[in-house]
Each structure stands twice: as C-alpha cells, then as structure tokens.
Amino acid sequence: MLSNAYGRFIDGGRAYEITDPRTPMPWVNVICNGRYGLVVSQNGGGFSWLDHCQLNVITRWEMDLARDDHGRFLFVSDLETGQVWSVTPQPCGTRHESYSCVHRPGSTRFVTMAHGIESSWTLAVPPGQTGEVWSVRLTNTTGRARRVRVAAYFEWCCGTAPDVKREFHRLFFTTGWDARRCAVTATKNMWEAGFGTPDDHWNRPWPHAAAMAVGGLDPSRVRAVADKASFLGRYGTPARPEAMTTAGAWKQDTFGRFGDACCALGGDVELAPGASIDLAYALVIEDTASAAAETAARLAQPARAAELVAASERDWEGRLSRSTVKTGAADFDLLNNTWLRYQAISGRLWGRTGYYQQSGAFGFRDQLQDSHVWLAMEPERCGEQIMLHARHQFANGSVYHWWNPITETGHRTACSDDYLWLAFVTASYLRETGDFSILARKARFVDEPGETTLLDHIRRAIDLSLARFSARGLPLIGDMDWNDGLSAVGTATEGESVWLAHFLAGILDDFSRVECSHGDAARAAEYDRRRGVLIERLNDLAWDGAWFRRATDRAGRWLGAKESVAGRIFLNAQTWAILGETTTPERQASAWASAKDHLLTDYGPLLLAPAYTEPDPKVGYITRYAPGARENGGVYMHAATWALAAACKRKDREAAARIWESISPPTRCADADKYWAEPYVVPGNVDGPLSDKPGRAGWTWYTGSAAWLNKVSLEWVLGVRPTWEGLLIDPCPPAALGQVEVARRWRGRDVVVRFDARTYEAGRTPRVRLGGRVLVGGVVREGDVPPGGRAEVEVDWVAGTGVAEAKPAAATAKGGRS
Ligand code: GLC
C-alpha cells in the first residue's frame, strides 16, 4: 500500500513497515504516553525521557542524523565464531539478511536476521507507566546448536541533555546491581535543570531513580556492566563492544560511583536448531532505586511485556478511532485517521520532540494550536490545554513565548501574536462544544497572586493587542509575529504586521459574539468598532494592487510588496485575508489568484517568494536561512495547511486538490530519494525553488502542521465544521475522494455524514439532509438530534446559490464568518 523504495503502509494504513533501512534520513517513531516517551529510528537510534525531553532525559543521545548511531541498542554475538551484530542496523552497521521495522502508534518492532539468528525486538511505552518495555525473541533458524550472547546497551543521561561536558557529569552518578531482580539501577546526585533559584546551580539531585531489568534469562547467567569503557573495551566502539565476545569481560565490579555510567544487561543462551527464546526488558523510573528495580523486574517478564506491548497499541487504537473518515483516497484516510493525530498527540503535545528538534518546552501558541486535534475526539482535553496556557500568562496580558514544565521557567518576549492564540483556540473550543462554562474557569497569572476567569485572561490578551498599534492604525509586529524569523522587523513603536491585522480581525469578530451573548455588550460593540477600523486601515494601507503586503520594518519599508526584491509576496498575508474575511470579495479573489500564481508549486505552497539570498539584519533571522529553507521561501507546512483551508473556503476545488496532492507525504514520498523524509508524518518544511534540492522534506514530527492538516481536512475539505450556529456541512472535496463517510462525535451525539465527492460542483449549493429533511443553511443543530442520538446526514449538490458559496466579506459587518 502506497509503497516506495524503502517501505510501505500495512494494516490498512495504521502501521508503516520499512523494508530497506537505508532511507535518505532517519525514519522515526515518537512514542509517548503523556509522561514517558521514546524516539526510535529505523536504524535503532533514539532516546528516552520522562516529562521533558531535554530536562529529564533517561538515555543519552547525540543529535547526529547523518550517523544516527546514538541510541539504546540490542547486541547479539555468536560465542563460537566471535561475530557481533546489532538487532538494528546501528551501531554495528549490520547488513541484515532480512530486515523489517514496523512503526505504529504505541510501538516499533524490528524483525531482522543475521548469521542465522532471527531477532524480533518490540519497544513500547505502556499507558500509565513511567517506563518502556521491550519484548524480544531470538530464534535459531540454522540446523546447528548455537551459543549466543545478547545484551541491551545504552548510556545513562538521567537529567539535562545534551550533557556534552561528560567528564563533569559522570562524577555525579551512582549505578547499582540488584542481582535478585536482575536489574541495573542508576541515580544522579546533580541536576542542571535550572529552576532559577539562587541555590539551584549544580546543587540539586536528579529527583528520580531508574532501573533496567531483564527477564527470561536464567538469573544465574545474567550479566551486567555499568561502565562504558568496560563494556566497549579500552578505546572500543559501540560498533563492536569487546564485552560481547570476551570471556570474563562482564564486570559486576563496574558498579558504583566511578564509572562512565552505562547499562549493559544480558546473558548467554544456548539455542538448539530451530529453537527460540523469549526475553523481556523494562526500563522504568521511580522515586528510589529499589522501587525502580522492583517495578522493572515485574514488567520485564516475557508474557507480561508482550501484554504491555499489546496494551499500548490498543490504547492508541482506541484513542484514534473516536472519529473516522472513509474516502476513496488511501493517503487522505490514513493520515487523518491515524498518523496526523498520532503525530500531533504523541509527538507534539505529549513528547514535544521529533528527531530534528528536541524541545520539551511548551510553545505558547504551538501546543495550543496542536490541541485542536482533540476537538473531534476528546474536546475536554483541548479545554485542559487552554487552561494550562492561561496559567502561563502575565497580568498585563502578555505570555511566555515558551516555558519549561518541571522548572516553570520560560522566555518572555514582545511577540505580537502569542497571547491571541488563547482567544483563537478558545473560540474553536466553544464552537465545538457549546460549553461556555469554560469562560468562568479560573487560572492564575505568572506574576500575580490570585485567580481570575479565562474570559478575563482572554480580554487582557485582546486589550494588550489592541493597545499595540502604530499611529496609522496597524498592529505592531513587536519582537515577531507568527513568523518567528521576522525577528528584527519591529521595535516597541515601529514595524507593523499585516498578517496580524487579518488574524486579530477574526478574533475580534469571534469575541464580539462571545461578549455579546456571554459577557459584556459594550465590549462586544467596541470589538466590532475596532474590527471595522482595522479592516479599513488594512485595506487602505496594505493592499498592493494584486495582493496584501506583509509588514513594514522599522524604517517604514514594506515587506511583501511589488517592489521588494526578495520576499515580494507572502502566503499568510493572502490566506488570512480570506479566512478572516477582512477584505472585499474582489480583493479576496485577487489575493488568492496572486498566491496561486506566485506561490503554488508541485511540492506545496511556498511561504514567500522569492527567498532571501542575503542576510538582512533589518528583517531578521529568516533571511539567514539558506534560500528556500524553512520559512525562507520554502514550503512551511504549518502555513501550507492554511492555504488548503483558504482554497476550500474559496470553493477552489482544483487548487484544494492540487495543494493536497503536493503536500501529502505518502504521495510525495513515492519518490523517496527526492523527498527524503518519512511518508507517514508531515514535515515542518519542504525546500523551495532556490534550494539545490527543491521538494526535499525535513524537520518531521515536531511541526504544528499535523494538527492543522487534520483540522483543515475535516473542517474545510470534508466541510464538517463546527460553527457558532452548529455543525455546518459544507465540503469542498477533491473528486479523488470519491464516496465519503465522516463519522464523529459532536456534543454527545454521533454524526455520520455521507456524500459523493465526484458529484460536487462549485457554484452549486450543498443540500444537507437529515432523515429526509433539508437542514436550513446546511447546519446540524443540537435540537436536530437528541443527546446520545445518532444523525445520518446525506449531502448532494443542487443548482442555485446558498451556503456553498463563499459568503461575501462584510468588511465591517459582523456575522459573515462561520
Ligand atoms: C516555529 C515556531 C512557531 C512559529 C513558526 C513560524 O514552528 O515554533 O511558533 O509560528 O515557527 O515561524
């Protein structure tokens, strides 16, 4: 299914099997249960953490994607011949006789064959455990009896990463050997996390203890080493650890305070011809070494570990199946049903890491946007995310640009859009759930005692934004807006953002509605007034004849204008004019036509064109990227998803189809040697035309585009969109989707929507029928279905105008946006 030179989707798209490990870049899985997580690549590279993938890393890793030989590994050796190999391609560089790596939500399984021994190794992070389990089977496929040694191996980190000053860090470890439980333990007396208190520096212990246990081996034959050089051999290498072949090289006396802390754990086994042995490992974190060893030993039993692997896979299946789509396009279905959600939850919200970026912090706007992914599944979790971010706001309305959980330290900036996302995502939550009681929930501020309501938090954010305007009436860009790389455009009083104007205008519209019905009518009127003036100024000042300009710098020079040499046109300044309905229908049409002319490519919509080729200190670090890389004129996938929404909003089905096809990783990765990145998750960026490799994808997993592409697919392409009126059904589906069925929960009801995408025609009106009755405006309202009930909705398209058409943008009037 959707195969390429290196692998294919299996299990109806719910899993991906890599069959050739020599992928152009590491193809990884990020498995996190909300607390404990691990990343594992098809090479075996990766690392594990608890709660924070930078401040609380369990196993050491170095970011070296070219070598990809840092990780937790499983070695096997033949004690007769002295051959040593790894179950994964790294770190031994093993060329297996057969190889399979299956990544799926909740687990990764390697099945490889070397020297006649077949090894199966499954890693999983069971729900509710602060740890990981490995289920291992070795099979002798030869006709002769074999004596093999098996060992798990990794380096302890137990704290902040990277711990490059290793000779310093290693002085604080204590490792232990719990013979009864066959467990290696580790603690560390020092934790560099940085809580920002005066006596904190190098003066605080790592607050946990770790243990790795093995089960399935005869305990009397289990061996362990806790010092790296003792396992590798003097000046040895993980490509051929000496202790895998040398008799007597397993040193229990390497435990204690004086080694370079590692965990090597395994033993020797005899395998008759055709015989197998099942083993299990568990790596767990607890408060004390003895509790960790106890738990690890309990989980590291072969049958138990296999159960836990299955439990972790089931847990994800249950979570992801709460709303589903069925269409004629396999890539659309597998991305939306499984992978985009898994990426957004496991990678972004919980793990907060990928392989190209190890973060661990919460980005104020980032994880808020990611939490959209919950809305069609478990909307209350989006509500929790909103409240978490509200607690990271300052009393003047500003927020941390990002903050670290655990230490609660963060980066406060004069970024101009961060705080507005609190309003934006709350509006999404309200449209989805109708649960206005969230506005009365209380949260504190970072810098003030006492609590106040979410609505008050949002008002302070909007008020701050409304106070930060240029004299002529456009919002100031501050330290940056959505585009972090526009980092030098503004000062406290200069530099304006046109994208921000579109974005803010939409928020004013939403919150004037909210204030009108659940707050304060005078405030609602004021928001309307400000929206009206803003739209007027925006249209007077920022329109360039065929598109919207993007920003002004400190000298008042326009970015994204006809006369700009680099950065002549920016995508977000056009797409958000459509999404925010901030201009006339004519200008929307023109802005969209310009975006299509200048920015759509076969590998996705560019963020801007042409790319900056010289650093411009008055624009910011965006100009310092290689031309065509990331925000500098590449396809920035986060923004590309908004172009897909804008295409659908404009009922430009051809553009929607083209954009989908140009960004869909399974499709693009058909030519994996050009595309490079994983076909099952979205990349953060794809190189633009000035790169030497246009169309090459990178920065996978850690991108806000996963949740957004899922949202846009469901709400704009399939058109099942929560609005203030109810659940609007207004698709703009590419014909390739064929027969479509969307099944989702909505306000305690099951809603199933069916239509044939091939019968869609722009300009015709969708006729939305529920039990034979045509729904006014195409909207399912709560009153149409009893709580707990089920609505079967059919859609076809009929002549005439109506809801299917892009609504005329009411430049100042309210009520147009849905
Ligand atoms: C990064 C940031 C995100 C920002 C985007 C565009 O992904 O995490 O917050 O909006 O870049 O610059």
Residues whose N, C-alpha, C, O or C-beta is under 5 A from the ligand:
A	BS01	GLC	G363 D366 W482 N483 D484 G485
